Amino acid sequence: MDHLENSNEESENQAQTLGQPLSDFLLQLEDYTPTIPDAVTAYFLQTSGFEPKDPRLLRLISIAAQKFISDIANDALQHCKMRSSNASSSHSSSKGKGTKDRRYCLTMEDLTPALAEFGITIKKPHYYV
């Protein structure tokens, strides 16, 4: 019987240690202010029919949306850099500027393939072609 009590005690301690990072993260969410405001996230969730009661869940969704947007913007930047490096290598006779001071502009030409990697397809209307 003593062995059974020790086994239950060990499993309780293990469950507490496994859940500790999650509970710490939830505590951090209470004080965190995401880039996407809670009101914006709540509005879009309400239009889709979901109304979270816990503000931590709202902030968690905001963080996920922020990460998604950040990944897309980063991929679009990589496409822009590749495109500009390919264009500069074909025009090597032009004056060589350092790439450190180069400014990049987000264009649909770079955004479309970045979104395609996430399964989002964008098509231009036929009157813009």
KATAJO-V513387 format. One record per residue. N is the residue number from 1. SS is DSSP state (H for helix, E for strand, C for the rest). NEAR is the number of other ideal C-beta (glycine too) atoms within 12 Angstrom. Layout:
{{N | SS | NEAR} {N | SS | NEAR}}
This chain:
{{1 | C | 7} {2 | H | 8} {3 | H | 9} {4 | H | 10} {5 | H | 11} {6 | H | 12} {7 | H | 13} {8 | H | 14} {9 | H | 14} {10 | H | 14} {11 | H | 14} {12 | H | 14} {13 | H | 14} {14 | H | 13} {15 | H | 14} {16 | H | 14} {17 | H | 14} {18 | H | 12} {19 | H | 14} {20 | H | 14} {21 | H | 12} {22 | H | 16} {23 | H | 16} {24 | H | 12} {25 | H | 17} {26 | H | 19} {27 | H | 14} {28 | H | 17} {29 | H | 24} {30 | H | 18} {31 | H | 12} {32 | C | 20} {33 | C | 17} {34 | C | 27} {35 | C | 18} {36 | C | 26} {37 | C | 17} {38 | H | 28} {39 | H | 16} {40 | H | 19} {41 | H | 28} {42 | H | 24} {43 | H | 17} {44 | H | 20} {45 | H | 24} {46 | H | 15} {47 | H | 11} {48 | C | 12} {49 | C | 8} {50 | C | 15} {51 | C | 17} {52 | C | 20} {53 | C | 10} {54 | C | 15} {55 | H | 23} {56 | H | 23} {57 | H | 21} {58 | H | 31} {59 | H | 32} {60 | H | 26} {61 | H | 28} {62 | H | 30} {63 | H | 24} {64 | H | 20} {65 | H | 23} {66 | H | 22} {67 | H | 18} {68 | H | 22} {69 | H | 23} {70 | H | 18} {71 | H | 19} {72 | H | 27} {73 | H | 21} {74 | H | 21} {75 | H | 25} {76 | H | 31} {77 | H | 24} {78 | H | 20} {79 | H | 27} {80 | H | 28} {81 | H | 21} {82 | H | 19} {83 | H | 23} {84 | H | 23} {85 | H | 17} {86 | H | 13} {87 | H | 15} {88 | H | 19} {89 | H | 13} {90 | H | 11} {91 | C | 13} {92 | C | 11} {93 | C | 8} {94 | C | 10} {95 | C | 8} {96 | C | 11} {97 | C | 12} {98 | C | 8} {99 | C | 13} {100 | C | 6} {101 | C | 7} {102 | C | 16} {103 | C | 12} {104 | C | 22} {105 | C | 15} {106 | C | 20} {107 | C | 16} {108 | H | 18} {109 | H | 20} {110 | H | 27} {111 | H | 29} {112 | H | 23} {113 | H | 23} {114 | H | 32} {115 | H | 24} {116 | H | 18} {117 | C | 19} {118 | C | 20} {119 | C | 10} {120 | C | 18} {121 | C | 13} {122 | C | 19} {123 | C | 12} {124 | C | 12} {125 | C | 7} {126 | H | 6} {127 | H | 5} {128 | H | 8} {129 | C | 6}}
